[in-house]
Amino acid sequence: MEQCKKLSEAVKLTLRGAIRAGGSTLRDFVGADGAAGYFQQRYWVYDRAGQKCRRCRSSVVRKLQQGQRSTYYCPTCQKR
Ligand SMILES: [Zn+2]
């Protein structure tokens, strides 16, 4: 649970930073709160390891194994 909270915080900070940096398209991901944005963002990369990200169409989606579950992310859209 603590890990989830930390991840959620990190995602919120990342999104906030990107918006501040002027990434207007990232605004589309952020719903009423950061968590909603996070789940929307997952859609673009989910189960797409090794394939092009649906959102930016330039980066290849990475897979991150975290114990029982896998996390997919795009290094361009989701800076970690
Ligand atoms: Zn991307």
PDB file of the backbone (N, CA, C, O) and the ligand in Angstrom, with CONECT records:
HET     ZN  A 101       1
ATOM      1  N   MET A   1       0.839  -1.205   0.000  1.00  0.00           N
ATOM      2  CA  MET A   1       0.000   0.000   0.000  1.00  0.00           C
ATOM      3  C   MET A   1       0.872   1.251   0.000  1.00  0.00           C
ATOM      4  O   MET A   1       0.627   2.211  -0.730  1.00  0.00           O
ATOM      5  N   GLU A   2       1.884   1.204   0.835  1.00  0.00           N
ATOM      6  CA  GLU A   2       2.793   2.350   0.927  1.00  0.00           C
ATOM      7  C   GLU A   2       3.463   2.605  -0.417  1.00  0.00           C
ATOM      8  O   GLU A   2       3.715   3.747  -0.801  1.00  0.00           O
ATOM      9  N   GLN A   3       3.744   1.512  -1.122  1.00  0.00           N
ATOM     10  CA  GLN A   3       4.396   1.609  -2.423  1.00  0.00           C
ATOM     11  C   GLN A   3       3.459   2.288  -3.432  1.00  0.00           C
ATOM     12  O   GLN A   3       3.882   3.125  -4.230  1.00  0.00           O
ATOM     13  N   CYS A   4       2.200   1.914  -3.377  1.00  0.00           N
ATOM     14  CA  CYS A   4       1.201   2.501  -4.278  1.00  0.00           C
ATOM     15  C   CYS A   4       1.133   4.003  -4.060  1.00  0.00           C
ATOM     16  O   CYS A   4       1.081   4.785  -5.009  1.00  0.00           O
ATOM     17  N   LYS A   5       1.135   4.380  -2.817  1.00  0.00           N
ATOM     18  CA  LYS A   5       1.035   5.794  -2.477  1.00  0.00           C
ATOM     19  C   LYS A   5       2.231   6.559  -3.037  1.00  0.00           C
ATOM     20  O   LYS A   5       2.099   7.646  -3.600  1.00  0.00           O
ATOM     21  N   LYS A   6       3.393   5.955  -2.862  1.00  0.00           N
ATOM     22  CA  LYS A   6       4.605   6.595  -3.345  1.00  0.00           C
ATOM     23  C   LYS A   6       4.579   6.749  -4.864  1.00  0.00           C
ATOM     24  O   LYS A   6       4.947   7.794  -5.401  1.00  0.00           O
ATOM     25  N   LEU A   7       4.141   5.697  -5.543  1.00  0.00           N
ATOM     26  CA  LEU A   7       4.085   5.727  -7.001  1.00  0.00           C
ATOM     27  C   LEU A   7       3.114   6.807  -7.453  1.00  0.00           C
ATOM     28  O   LEU A   7       3.405   7.598  -8.351  1.00  0.00           O
ATOM     29  N   SER A   8       1.969   6.819  -6.815  1.00  0.00           N
ATOM     30  CA  SER A   8       0.953   7.808  -7.168  1.00  0.00           C
ATOM     31  C   SER A   8       1.472   9.224  -6.967  1.00  0.00           C
ATOM     32  O   SER A   8       1.205  10.116  -7.772  1.00  0.00           O
ATOM     33  N   GLU A   9       2.212   9.417  -5.893  1.00  0.00           N
ATOM     34  CA  GLU A   9       2.804  10.736  -5.641  1.00  0.00           C
ATOM     35  C   GLU A   9       3.817  11.097  -6.726  1.00  0.00           C
ATOM     36  O   GLU A   9       3.858  12.227  -7.212  1.00  0.00           O
ATOM     37  N   ALA A  10       4.628  10.111  -7.091  1.00  0.00           N
ATOM     38  CA  ALA A  10       5.660  10.346  -8.097  1.00  0.00           C
ATOM     39  C   ALA A  10       5.023  10.712  -9.441  1.00  0.00           C
ATOM     40  O   ALA A  10       5.509  11.589 -10.155  1.00  0.00           O
ATOM     41  N   VAL A  11       3.937  10.030  -9.767  1.00  0.00           N
ATOM     42  CA  VAL A  11       3.251  10.301 -11.033  1.00  0.00           C
ATOM     43  C   VAL A  11       2.670  11.704 -11.013  1.00  0.00           C
ATOM     44  O   VAL A  11       2.764  12.445 -11.991  1.00  0.00           O
ATOM     45  N   LYS A  12       2.075  12.054  -9.896  1.00  0.00           N
ATOM     46  CA  LYS A  12       1.490  13.399  -9.776  1.00  0.00           C
ATOM     47  C   LYS A  12       2.555  14.469  -9.960  1.00  0.00           C
ATOM     48  O   LYS A  12       2.351  15.457 -10.665  1.00  0.00           O
ATOM     49  N   LEU A  13       3.696  14.253  -9.312  1.00  0.00           N
ATOM     50  CA  LEU A  13       4.784  15.224  -9.417  1.00  0.00           C
ATOM     51  C   LEU A  13       5.286  15.312 -10.844  1.00  0.00           C
ATOM     52  O   LEU A  13       5.572  16.400 -11.343  1.00  0.00           O
ATOM     53  N   THR A  14       5.394  14.162 -11.502  1.00  0.00           N
ATOM     54  CA  THR A  14       5.869  14.132 -12.880  1.00  0.00           C
ATOM     55  C   THR A  14       4.934  14.914 -13.785  1.00  0.00           C
ATOM     56  O   THR A  14       5.372  15.730 -14.597  1.00  0.00           O
ATOM     57  N   LEU A  15       3.649  14.658 -13.638  1.00  0.00           N
ATOM     58  CA  LEU A  15       2.667  15.336 -14.475  1.00  0.00           C
ATOM     59  C   LEU A  15       2.685  16.830 -14.215  1.00  0.00           C
ATOM     60  O   LEU A  15       2.631  17.640 -15.141  1.00  0.00           O
ATOM     61  N   ARG A  16       2.761  17.176 -12.959  1.00  0.00           N
ATOM     62  CA  ARG A  16       2.762  18.586 -12.598  1.00  0.00           C
ATOM     63  C   ARG A  16       3.974  19.283 -13.225  1.00  0.00           C
ATOM     64  O   ARG A  16       3.872  20.392 -13.748  1.00  0.00           O
ATOM     65  N   GLY A  17       5.131  18.595 -13.155  1.00  0.00           N
ATOM     66  CA  GLY A  17       6.347  19.150 -13.719  1.00  0.00           C
ATOM     67  C   GLY A  17       6.237  19.315 -15.223  1.00  0.00           C
ATOM     68  O   GLY A  17       6.674  20.322 -15.781  1.00  0.00           O
ATOM     69  N   ALA A  18       5.656  18.327 -15.870  1.00  0.00           N
ATOM     70  CA  ALA A  18       5.524  18.365 -17.325  1.00  0.00           C
ATOM     71  C   ALA A  18       4.609  19.510 -17.750  1.00  0.00           C
ATOM     72  O   ALA A  18       4.870  20.196 -18.739  1.00  0.00           O
ATOM     73  N   ILE A  19       3.552  19.701 -17.000  1.00  0.00           N
ATOM     74  CA  ILE A  19       2.606  20.774 -17.328  1.00  0.00           C
ATOM     75  C   ILE A  19       3.281  22.130 -17.150  1.00  0.00           C
ATOM     76  O   ILE A  19       3.113  23.045 -17.957  1.00  0.00           O
ATOM     77  N   ARG A  20       4.041  22.228 -16.079  1.00  0.00           N
ATOM     78  CA  ARG A  20       4.739  23.483 -15.820  1.00  0.00           C
ATOM     79  C   ARG A  20       5.751  23.764 -16.936  1.00  0.00           C
ATOM     80  O   ARG A  20       5.994  24.914 -17.301  1.00  0.00           O
ATOM     81  N   ALA A  21       6.334  22.681 -17.468  1.00  0.00           N
ATOM     82  CA  ALA A  21       7.324  22.832 -18.526  1.00  0.00           C
ATOM     83  C   ALA A  21       6.670  23.175 -19.861  1.00  0.00           C
ATOM     84  O   ALA A  21       7.363  23.443 -20.843  1.00  0.00           O
ATOM     85  N   GLY A  22       5.367  23.169 -19.898  1.00  0.00           N
ATOM     86  CA  GLY A  22       4.663  23.602 -21.100  1.00  0.00           C
ATOM     87  C   GLY A  22       4.153  22.472 -21.979  1.00  0.00           C
ATOM     88  O   GLY A  22       3.797  22.692 -23.136  1.00  0.00           O
ATOM     89  N   GLY A  23       4.118  21.250 -21.426  1.00  0.00           N
ATOM     90  CA  GLY A  23       3.598  20.125 -22.209  1.00  0.00           C
ATOM     91  C   GLY A  23       2.082  20.142 -22.246  1.00  0.00           C
ATOM     92  O   GLY A  23       1.417  19.484 -21.446  1.00  0.00           O
ATOM     93  N   SER A  24       1.549  20.902 -23.182  1.00  0.00           N
ATOM     94  CA  SER A  24       0.104  21.129 -23.200  1.00  0.00           C
ATOM     95  C   SER A  24      -0.675  19.837 -23.434  1.00  0.00           C
ATOM     96  O   SER A  24      -1.770  19.672 -22.897  1.00  0.00           O
ATOM     97  N   THR A  25      -0.122  18.916 -24.235  1.00  0.00           N
ATOM     98  CA  THR A  25      -0.872  17.693 -24.504  1.00  0.00           C
ATOM     99  C   THR A  25      -0.995  16.828 -23.265  1.00  0.00           C
ATOM    100  O   THR A  25      -1.926  16.031 -23.146  1.00  0.00           O
ATOM    101  N   LEU A  26      -0.058  16.982 -22.343  1.00  0.00           N
ATOM    102  CA  LEU A  26      -0.132  16.192 -21.115  1.00  0.00           C
ATOM    103  C   LEU A  26      -1.344  16.577 -20.278  1.00  0.00           C
ATOM    104  O   LEU A  26      -1.813  15.790 -19.455  1.00  0.00           O
ATOM    105  N   ARG A  27      -1.829  17.744 -20.483  1.00  0.00           N
ATOM    106  CA  ARG A  27      -3.010  18.202 -19.769  1.00  0.00           C
ATOM    107  C   ARG A  27      -4.186  17.247 -19.976  1.00  0.00           C
ATOM    108  O   ARG A  27      -5.002  17.032 -19.079  1.00  0.00           O
ATOM    109  N   ASP A  28      -4.248  16.689 -21.169  1.00  0.00           N
ATOM    110  CA  ASP A  28      -5.331  15.776 -21.499  1.00  0.00           C
ATOM    111  C   ASP A  28      -5.400  14.573 -20.570  1.00  0.00           C
ATOM    112  O   ASP A  28      -6.458  13.977 -20.372  1.00  0.00           O
ATOM    113  N   PHE A  29      -4.248  14.231 -20.007  1.00  0.00           N
ATOM    114  CA  PHE A  29      -4.202  13.051 -19.147  1.00  0.00           C
ATOM    115  C   PHE A  29      -4.712  13.329 -17.747  1.00  0.00           C
ATOM    116  O   PHE A  29      -5.159  12.419 -17.049  1.00  0.00           O
ATOM    117  N   VAL A  30      -4.648  14.533 -17.355  1.00  0.00           N
ATOM    118  CA  VAL A  30      -4.977  14.843 -15.972  1.00  0.00           C
ATOM    119  C   VAL A  30      -6.466  15.136 -15.834  1.00  0.00           C
ATOM    120  O   VAL A  30      -6.975  16.135 -16.343  1.00  0.00           O
ATOM    121  N   GLY A  31      -7.128  14.262 -15.150  1.00  0.00           N
ATOM    122  CA  GLY A  31      -8.558  14.439 -14.938  1.00  0.00           C
ATOM    123  C   GLY A  31      -8.811  15.301 -13.735  1.00  0.00           C
ATOM    124  O   GLY A  31      -8.086  16.263 -13.480  1.00  0.00           O
ATOM    125  N   ALA A  32      -9.843  14.957 -12.994  1.00  0.00           N
ATOM    126  CA  ALA A  32     -10.200  15.719 -11.801  1.00  0.00           C
ATOM    127  C   ALA A  32      -9.085  15.651 -10.770  1.00  0.00           C
ATOM    128  O   ALA A  32      -8.849  16.605 -10.027  1.00  0.00           O
ATOM    129  N   ASP A  33      -8.403  14.513 -10.734  1.00  0.00           N
ATOM    130  CA  ASP A  33      -7.248  14.418  -9.849  1.00  0.00           C
ATOM    131  C   ASP A  33      -6.140  13.625 -10.529  1.00  0.00           C
ATOM    132  O   ASP A  33      -6.334  13.072 -11.612  1.00  0.00           O
ATOM    133  N   GLY A  34      -4.983  13.577  -9.889  1.00  0.00           N
ATOM    134  CA  GLY A  34      -3.835  12.923 -10.499  1.00  0.00           C
ATOM    135  C   GLY A  34      -4.033  11.439 -10.752  1.00  0.00           C
ATOM    136  O   GLY A  34      -3.537  10.904 -11.744  1.00  0.00           O
ATOM    137  N   ALA A  35      -4.759  10.769  -9.858  1.00  0.00           N
ATOM    138  CA  ALA A  35      -4.949   9.332  -9.986  1.00  0.00           C
ATOM    139  C   ALA A  35      -5.712   8.994 -11.266  1.00  0.00           C
ATOM    140  O   ALA A  35      -5.354   8.054 -11.975  1.00  0.00           O
ATOM    141  N   ALA A  36      -6.738   9.744 -11.554  1.00  0.00           N
ATOM    142  CA  ALA A  36      -7.521   9.509 -12.768  1.00  0.00           C
ATOM    143  C   ALA A  36      -6.615   9.655 -13.974  1.00  0.00           C
ATOM    144  O   ALA A  36      -6.699   8.869 -14.918  1.00  0.00           O
ATOM    145  N   GLY A  37      -5.759  10.647 -13.948  1.00  0.00           N
ATOM    146  CA  GLY A  37      -4.823  10.859 -15.041  1.00  0.00           C
ATOM    147  C   GLY A  37      -3.882   9.687 -15.191  1.00  0.00           C
ATOM    148  O   GLY A  37      -3.535   9.284 -16.301  1.00  0.00           O
ATOM    149  N   TYR A  38      -3.473   9.144 -14.051  1.00  0.00           N
ATOM    150  CA  TYR A  38      -2.548   8.027 -14.069  1.00  0.00           C
ATOM    151  C   TYR A  38      -3.172   6.817 -14.758  1.00  0.00           C
ATOM    152  O   TYR A  38      -2.521   6.161 -15.571  1.00  0.00           O
ATOM    153  N   PHE A  39      -4.409   6.524 -14.442  1.00  0.00           N
ATOM    154  CA  PHE A  39      -5.041   5.360 -15.045  1.00  0.00           C
ATOM    155  C   PHE A  39      -5.328   5.587 -16.521  1.00  0.00           C
ATOM    156  O   PHE A  39      -5.260   4.649 -17.316  1.00  0.00           O
ATOM    157  N   GLN A  40      -5.636   6.776 -16.884  1.00  0.00           N
ATOM    158  CA  GLN A  40      -5.823   7.071 -18.298  1.00  0.00           C
ATOM    159  C   GLN A  40      -4.520   6.889 -19.046  1.00  0.00           C
ATOM    160  O   GLN A  40      -4.494   6.366 -20.160  1.00  0.00           O
ATOM    161  N   GLN A  41      -3.455   7.320 -18.429  1.00  0.00           N
ATOM    162  CA  GLN A  41      -2.154   7.249 -19.058  1.00  0.00           C
ATOM    163  C   GLN A  41      -1.753   5.800 -19.296  1.00  0.00           C
ATOM    164  O   GLN A  41      -1.119   5.483 -20.302  1.00  0.00           O
ATOM    165  N   ARG A  42      -2.117   4.939 -18.387  1.00  0.00           N
ATOM    166  CA  ARG A  42      -1.771   3.527 -18.513  1.00  0.00           C
ATOM    167  C   ARG A  42      -2.328   2.937 -19.795  1.00  0.00           C
ATOM    168  O   ARG A  42      -1.720   2.045 -20.387  1.00  0.00           O
ATOM    169  N   TYR A  43      -3.447   3.415 -20.216  1.00  0.00           N
ATOM    170  CA  TYR A  43      -4.088   2.881 -21.410  1.00  0.00           C
ATOM    171  C   TYR A  43      -3.172   2.929 -22.629  1.00  0.00           C
ATOM    172  O   TYR A  43      -3.176   2.001 -23.438  1.00  0.00           O
ATOM    173  N   TRP A  44      -2.425   3.944 -22.765  1.00  0.00           N
ATOM    174  CA  TRP A  44      -1.576   4.151 -23.939  1.00  0.00           C
ATOM    175  C   TRP A  44      -0.439   3.150 -24.052  1.00  0.00           C
ATOM    176  O   TRP A  44       0.060   2.890 -25.147  1.00  0.00           O
ATOM    177  N   VAL A  45      -0.033   2.593 -22.928  1.00  0.00           N
ATOM    178  CA  VAL A  45       1.128   1.715 -22.958  1.00  0.00           C
ATOM    179  C   VAL A  45       0.823   0.293 -22.496  1.00  0.00           C
ATOM    180  O   VAL A  45       1.679  -0.586 -22.603  1.00  0.00           O
ATOM    181  N   TYR A  46      -0.369   0.058 -21.991  1.00  0.00           N
ATOM    182  CA  TYR A  46      -0.650  -1.221 -21.362  1.00  0.00           C
ATOM    183  C   TYR A  46      -0.424  -2.401 -22.318  1.00  0.00           C
ATOM    184  O   TYR A  46      -0.939  -2.434 -23.435  1.00  0.00           O
ATOM    185  N   ASP A  47       0.372  -3.374 -21.827  1.00  0.00           N
ATOM    186  CA  ASP A  47       0.646  -4.599 -22.574  1.00  0.00           C
ATOM    187  C   ASP A  47       1.283  -4.318 -23.940  1.00  0.00           C
ATOM    188  O   ASP A  47       1.069  -5.071 -24.890  1.00  0.00           O
ATOM    189  N   ARG A  48       2.042  -3.271 -24.037  1.00  0.00           N
ATOM    190  CA  ARG A  48       2.643  -2.915 -25.322  1.00  0.00           C
ATOM    191  C   ARG A  48       4.172  -2.910 -25.263  1.00  0.00           C
ATOM    192  O   ARG A  48       4.821  -2.203 -26.034  1.00  0.00           O
ATOM    193  N   ALA A  49       4.744  -3.693 -24.352  1.00  0.00           N
ATOM    194  CA  ALA A  49       6.204  -3.725 -24.241  1.00  0.00           C
ATOM    195  C   ALA A  49       6.834  -4.057 -25.583  1.00  0.00           C
ATOM    196  O   ALA A  49       6.429  -5.008 -26.252  1.00  0.00           O
ATOM    197  N   GLY A  50       7.821  -3.274 -25.968  1.00  0.00           N
ATOM    198  CA  GLY A  50       8.516  -3.522 -27.225  1.00  0.00           C
ATOM    199  C   GLY A  50       7.836  -2.907 -28.426  1.00  0.00           C
ATOM    200  O   GLY A  50       8.374  -2.928 -29.533  1.00  0.00           O
ATOM    201  N   GLN A  51       6.635  -2.352 -28.207  1.00  0.00           N
ATOM    202  CA  GLN A  51       5.915  -1.713 -29.306  1.00  0.00           C
ATOM    203  C   GLN A  51       5.909  -0.206 -29.117  1.00  0.00           C
ATOM    204  O   GLN A  51       6.221   0.287 -28.032  1.00  0.00           O
ATOM    205  N   LYS A  52       5.567   0.508 -30.137  1.00  0.00           N
ATOM    206  CA  LYS A  52       5.536   1.965 -30.058  1.00  0.00           C
ATOM    207  C   LYS A  52       4.415   2.409 -29.132  1.00  0.00           C
ATOM    208  O   LYS A  52       3.325   1.836 -29.115  1.00  0.00           O
ATOM    209  N   CYS A  53       4.715   3.439 -28.370  1.00  0.00           N
ATOM    210  CA  CYS A  53       3.716   4.034 -27.491  1.00  0.00           C
ATOM    211  C   CYS A  53       2.577   4.578 -28.353  1.00  0.00           C
ATOM    212  O   CYS A  53       2.815   5.185 -29.397  1.00  0.00           O
ATOM    213  N   ARG A  54       1.330   4.354 -27.905  1.00  0.00           N
ATOM    214  CA  ARG A  54       0.178   4.826 -28.672  1.00  0.00           C
ATOM    215  C   ARG A  54       0.070   6.344 -28.653  1.00  0.00           C
ATOM    216  O   ARG A  54      -0.508   6.949 -29.556  1.00  0.00           O
ATOM    217  N   ARG A  55       0.633   6.948 -27.618  1.00  0.00           N
ATOM    218  CA  ARG A  55       0.417   8.369 -27.467  1.00  0.00           C
ATOM    219  C   ARG A  55       1.418   9.196 -28.283  1.00  0.00           C
ATOM    220  O   ARG A  55       1.019  10.009 -29.116  1.00  0.00           O
ATOM    221  N   CYS A  56       2.712   8.988 -28.044  1.00  0.00           N
ATOM    222  CA  CYS A  56       3.693   9.825 -28.741  1.00  0.00           C
ATOM    223  C   CYS A  56       4.149   9.178 -30.052  1.00  0.00           C
ATOM    224  O   CYS A  56       4.714   9.845 -30.917  1.00  0.00           O
ATOM    225  N   ARG A  57       3.901   7.888 -30.187  1.00  0.00           N
ATOM    226  CA  ARG A  57       4.240   7.154 -31.413  1.00  0.00           C
ATOM    227  C   ARG A  57       5.708   7.254 -31.808  1.00  0.00           C
ATOM    228  O   ARG A  57       6.057   7.065 -32.973  1.00  0.00           O
ATOM    229  N   SER A  58       6.569   7.550 -30.835  1.00  0.00           N
ATOM    230  CA  SER A  58       7.985   7.613 -31.178  1.00  0.00           C
ATOM    231  C   SER A  58       8.817   6.713 -30.279  1.00  0.00           C
ATOM    232  O   SER A  58       9.832   6.168 -30.713  1.00  0.00           O
ATOM    233  N   SER A  59       8.397   6.553 -29.034  1.00  0.00           N
ATOM    234  CA  SER A  59       9.181   5.747 -28.117  1.00  0.00           C
ATOM    235  C   SER A  59       8.620   4.337 -28.002  1.00  0.00           C
ATOM    236  O   SER A  59       7.439   4.091 -28.244  1.00  0.00           O
ATOM    237  N   VAL A  60       9.500   3.426 -27.628  1.00  0.00           N
ATOM    238  CA  VAL A  60       9.085   2.042 -27.428  1.00  0.00           C
ATOM    239  C   VAL A  60       8.728   1.859 -25.958  1.00  0.00           C
ATOM    240  O   VAL A  60       9.443   2.313 -25.064  1.00  0.00           O
ATOM    241  N   VAL A  61       7.617   1.188 -25.735  1.00  0.00           N
ATOM    242  CA  VAL A  61       7.122   0.986 -24.376  1.00  0.00           C
ATOM    243  C   VAL A  61       8.012  -0.001 -23.629  1.00  0.00           C
ATOM    244  O   VAL A  61       8.396  -1.043 -24.160  1.00  0.00           O
ATOM    245  N   ARG A  62       8.328   0.349 -22.397  1.00  0.00           N
ATOM    246  CA  ARG A  62       9.144  -0.512 -21.543  1.00  0.00           C
ATOM    247  C   ARG A  62       8.255  -1.263 -20.563  1.00  0.00           C
ATOM    248  O   ARG A  62       7.178  -0.806 -20.178  1.00  0.00           O
ATOM    249  N   LYS A  63       8.750  -2.428 -20.177  1.00  0.00           N
ATOM    250  CA  LYS A  63       8.028  -3.215 -19.185  1.00  0.00           C
ATOM    251  C   LYS A  63       8.852  -3.257 -17.916  1.00  0.00           C
ATOM    252  O   LYS A  63      10.066  -3.463 -17.949  1.00  0.00           O
ATOM    253  N   LEU A  64       8.187  -3.062 -16.819  1.00  0.00           N
ATOM    254  CA  LEU A  64       8.863  -3.049 -15.528  1.00  0.00           C
ATOM    255  C   LEU A  64       8.203  -4.110 -14.649  1.00  0.00           C
ATOM    256  O   LEU A  64       7.009  -4.036 -14.359  1.00  0.00           O
ATOM    257  N   GLN A  65       8.993  -5.096 -14.232  1.00  0.00           N
ATOM    258  CA  GLN A  65       8.445  -6.164 -13.392  1.00  0.00           C
ATOM    259  C   GLN A  65       8.534  -5.734 -11.936  1.00  0.00           C
ATOM    260  O   GLN A  65       9.609  -5.416 -11.429  1.00  0.00           O
ATOM    261  N   GLN A  66       7.380  -5.730 -11.276  1.00  0.00           N
ATOM    262  CA  GLN A  66       7.356  -5.357  -9.860  1.00  0.00           C
ATOM    263  C   GLN A  66       6.678  -6.470  -9.091  1.00  0.00           C
ATOM    264  O   GLN A  66       5.468  -6.437  -8.867  1.00  0.00           O
ATOM    265  N   GLY A  67       7.469  -7.466  -8.685  1.00  0.00           N
ATOM    266  CA  GLY A  67       6.880  -8.584  -7.964  1.00  0.00           C
ATOM    267  C   GLY A  67       5.918  -9.326  -8.862  1.00  0.00           C
ATOM    268  O   GLY A  67       6.307  -9.823  -9.919  1.00  0.00           O
ATOM    269  N   GLN A  68       4.668  -9.406  -8.455  1.00  0.00           N
ATOM    270  CA  GLN A  68       3.655 -10.150  -9.201  1.00  0.00           C
ATOM    271  C   GLN A  68       3.139  -9.403 -10.420  1.00  0.00           C
ATOM    272  O   GLN A  68       2.630 -10.014 -11.360  1.00  0.00           O
ATOM    273  N   ARG A  69       3.268  -8.099 -10.403  1.00  0.00           N
ATOM    274  CA  ARG A  69       2.646  -7.348 -11.486  1.00  0.00           C
ATOM    275  C   ARG A  69       3.661  -6.636 -12.364  1.00  0.00           C
ATOM    276  O   ARG A  69       4.791  -6.361 -11.961  1.00  0.00           O
ATOM    277  N   SER A  70       3.224  -6.356 -13.555  1.00  0.00           N
ATOM    278  CA  SER A  70       4.072  -5.667 -14.507  1.00  0.00           C
ATOM    279  C   SER A  70       3.534  -4.267 -14.729  1.00  0.00           C
ATOM    280  O   SER A  70       2.326  -4.030 -14.762  1.00  0.00           O
ATOM    281  N   THR A  71       4.462  -3.363 -14.878  1.00  0.00           N
ATOM    282  CA  THR A  71       4.083  -1.996 -15.177  1.00  0.00           C
ATOM    283  C   THR A  71       4.648  -1.644 -16.545  1.00  0.00           C
ATOM    284  O   THR A  71       5.808  -1.933 -16.838  1.00  0.00           O
ATOM    285  N   TYR A  72       3.848  -1.038 -17.358  1.00  0.00           N
ATOM    286  CA  TYR A  72       4.295  -0.622 -18.675  1.00  0.00           C
ATOM    287  C   TYR A  72       4.390   0.888 -18.685  1.00  0.00           C
ATOM    288  O   TYR A  72       3.536   1.590 -18.142  1.00  0.00           O
ATOM    289  N   TYR A  73       5.433   1.365 -19.307  1.00  0.00           N
ATOM    290  CA  TYR A  73       5.540   2.812 -19.378  1.00  0.00           C
ATOM    291  C   TYR A  73       6.313   3.239 -20.612  1.00  0.00           C
ATOM    292  O   TYR A  73       7.108   2.484 -21.171  1.00  0.00           O
ATOM    293  N   CYS A  74       6.059   4.454 -21.011  1.00  0.00           N
ATOM    294  CA  CYS A  74       6.765   5.041 -22.140  1.00  0.00           C
ATOM    295  C   CYS A  74       7.789   6.015 -21.570  1.00  0.00           C
ATOM    296  O   CYS A  74       7.420   6.931 -20.835  1.00  0.00           O
ATOM    297  N   PRO A  75       9.064   5.838 -21.892  1.00  0.00           N
ATOM    298  CA  PRO A  75      10.090   6.716 -21.338  1.00  0.00           C
ATOM    299  C   PRO A  75       9.934   8.175 -21.756  1.00  0.00           C
ATOM    300  O   PRO A  75      10.473   9.067 -21.101  1.00  0.00           O
ATOM    301  N   THR A  76       9.221   8.419 -22.814  1.00  0.00           N
ATOM    302  CA  THR A  76       8.997   9.794 -23.250  1.00  0.00           C
ATOM    303  C   THR A  76       7.806  10.415 -22.530  1.00  0.00           C
ATOM    304  O   THR A  76       7.899  11.534 -22.025  1.00  0.00           O
ATOM    305  N   CYS A  77       6.699   9.701 -22.482  1.00  0.00           N
ATOM    306  CA  CYS A  77       5.483  10.248 -21.875  1.00  0.00           C
ATOM    307  C   CYS A  77       5.536  10.181 -20.348  1.00  0.00           C
ATOM    308  O   CYS A  77       4.944  11.019 -19.668  1.00  0.00           O
ATOM    309  N   GLN A  78       6.237   9.192 -19.816  1.00  0.00           N
ATOM    310  CA  GLN A  78       6.266   9.021 -18.372  1.00  0.00           C
ATOM    311  C   GLN A  78       7.701   8.995 -17.889  1.00  0.00           C
ATOM    312  O   GLN A  78       8.324   7.936 -17.815  1.00  0.00           O
ATOM    313  N   LYS A  79       8.207  10.131 -17.569  1.00  0.00           N
ATOM    314  CA  LYS A  79       9.563  10.203 -17.035  1.00  0.00           C
ATOM    315  C   LYS A  79       9.555   9.648 -15.631  1.00  0.00           C
ATOM    316  O   LYS A  79       8.701   9.989 -14.813  1.00  0.00           O
ATOM    317  N   ARG A  80      10.531   8.775 -15.362  1.00  0.00           N
ATOM    318  CA  ARG A  80      10.572   8.188 -14.034  1.00  0.00           C
ATOM    319  C   ARG A  80      11.850   8.568 -13.307  1.00  0.00           C
ATOM    320  O   ARG A  80      12.056   8.158 -12.164  1.00  0.00           O
TER     321      ARG A  80
HETATM  322 ZN    ZN A 101       4.890   7.874 -25.360  1.00  0.00          ZN2+
END
